[in-house]
Amino acid sequence: MNILHIDASASDRVASHTRRLSSELVERLKTANPGATIVYRDLVANQLPHVDMTIRHAWTTENTGDTKLGETMSRSKALVDELKAADVVVVGSPMYNFTVPSTLKAWVDHVAIAGQTFSYTAEGPRGLLSGKVYLVLSSGGIYSQGPFAAYDHLSTYLKAIFNFLGVLDVEVIRAEGIAYGPEQDQAAMASAAQEIEAIAA
Ligand SMILES: Cc1cc2nc3c(=O)[nH]c(=O)nc-3n(C[C@H](O)[C@H](O)[C@H](O)COP(=O)(O)O)c2cc1C
């Protein structure tokens, strides 16, 4: 089993809910599958650039020996290859302004590439990936139900992206409402930890 572990919280491991929970899930998956390999991508410590003209160019051209273009191509290939190689992807992501942090959006822009992770066919787009994705999410408010459910552009967006790329098995673990006070924070973390325990059991 190849696990790709992605974190996108701008808080450190002590403060971050998603970093703690995503690590817990990966550790448990590793315990259940001792032979598993883990590739870790911290999108905050090692931020990807926004897609620019060089990157666009790198996707559609041959390398003619230009160093910057070559580096861009290598990074692009590495990002796509590690995603393609993953049987399981664990994404730890906070909600920022109702959606993914821009660091995670940048990653999506780097890996959702026609001809690599999805293709266009006469019948429409077709995802080229498979496997399983766990979305480990956290938010100050509550979006899984109630009056703000329509504001959830985090789980819905990430599910849509992975489904589009061909991964239909997407499971969501949330620690939400953590801004509603220390009791709700603790309860949300305990409930997410329980879900993780059940997954890995
Ligand atoms: C820049 C920023 C934007 C945020 N936007 C939202 C938001 O739109 N809705 C919400 O419920 N919480 C929002 N929050 C709160 C975080 O989602 C919440 O603190 C979450 O637990 C962070 O995950 P982490 O602990 O893994 O960093 C925001 C926090 C930050 C730093």
The ligand as an SDF file (V2000), in Angstrom:
LIG
                    3D

 31 33  0  0  0  0  0  0  0  0999 V2000
   -7.3890   32.1300    7.3150 C   0  0  0  0  0  0  0  0  0  0  0  0
   -8.4650   31.3920    8.0670 C   0  0  0  0  0  0  0  0  0  0  0  0
   -9.7450   31.3360    7.5370 C   0  0  0  0  0  0  0  0  0  0  0  0
  -10.7440   30.6210    8.1980 C   0  0  0  0  0  0  0  0  0  0  0  0
  -11.9770   30.5460    7.6340 N   0  0  0  0  0  0  0  0  0  0  0  0
  -12.9570   29.8240    8.2480 C   0  0  0  0  0  0  0  0  0  0  0  0
  -14.2520   29.7000    7.6710 C   0  0  0  0  0  0  0  0  0  0  0  0
  -14.5440   30.1990    6.5970 O   0  0  0  0  0  0  0  0  0  0  0  0
  -15.1790   28.9840    8.3410 N   0  0  0  0  0  0  0  0  0  0  0  0
  -14.9180   28.3740    9.5370 C   0  0  0  0  0  0  0  0  0  0  0  0
  -15.7910   27.7370   10.0800 O   0  0  0  0  0  0  0  0  0  0  0  0
  -13.6710   28.4510   10.0980 N   0  0  0  0  0  0  0  0  0  0  0  0
  -12.6980   29.1550    9.4790 C   0  0  0  0  0  0  0  0  0  0  0  0
  -11.4490   29.2380   10.0310 N   0  0  0  0  0  0  0  0  0  0  0  0
  -11.1750   28.4530   11.2480 C   0  0  0  0  0  0  0  0  0  0  0  0
  -10.4930   27.1160   10.9030 C   0  0  0  0  0  0  0  0  0  0  0  0
  -11.1810   26.4060    9.9040 O   0  0  0  0  0  0  0  0  0  0  0  0
  -10.4020   26.2590   12.1390 C   0  0  0  0  0  0  0  0  0  0  0  0
   -9.6650   26.9400   13.1220 O   0  0  0  0  0  0  0  0  0  0  0  0
   -9.7820   24.9060   11.8580 C   0  0  0  0  0  0  0  0  0  0  0  0
   -9.8370   24.1300   13.0160 O   0  0  0  0  0  0  0  0  0  0  0  0
   -8.3430   25.0450   11.4180 C   0  0  0  0  0  0  0  0  0  0  0  0
   -7.7610   23.7710   11.2230 O   0  0  0  0  0  0  0  0  0  0  0  0
   -6.3330   23.4730   11.8550 P   0  0  0  0  0  0  0  0  0  0  0  0
   -6.5200   23.5080   13.3570 O   0  0  0  0  0  0  0  0  0  0  0  0
   -5.9330   22.1540   11.3720 O   0  0  0  0  0  0  0  0  0  0  0  0
   -5.4140   24.5550   11.4000 O   0  0  0  0  0  0  0  0  0  0  0  0
  -10.4550   29.9640    9.4140 C   0  0  0  0  0  0  0  0  0  0  0  0
   -9.1610   30.0380    9.9550 C   0  0  0  0  0  0  0  0  0  0  0  0
   -8.1730   30.7370    9.2880 C   0  0  0  0  0  0  0  0  0  0  0  0
   -6.7710   30.7870    9.8660 C   0  0  0  0  0  0  0  0  0  0  0  0
  1  2  1  0
  2  3  1  0
  2 30  2  0
  3  4  2  0
  4  5  1  0
  4 28  1  0
  5  6  2  0
  6  7  1  0
  6 13  1  0
  7  8  2  0
  7  9  1  0
  9 10  1  0
 10 11  2  0
 10 12  1  0
 12 13  2  0
 13 14  1  0
 14 15  1  0
 14 28  1  0
 15 16  1  0
 16 17  1  0
 16 18  1  0
 18 19  1  0
 18 20  1  0
 20 21  1  0
 20 22  1  0
 22 23  1  0
 23 24  1  0
 24 25  2  0
 24 26  1  0
 24 27  1  0
 28 29  2  0
 29 30  1  0
 30 31  1  0
M  END
$$$$
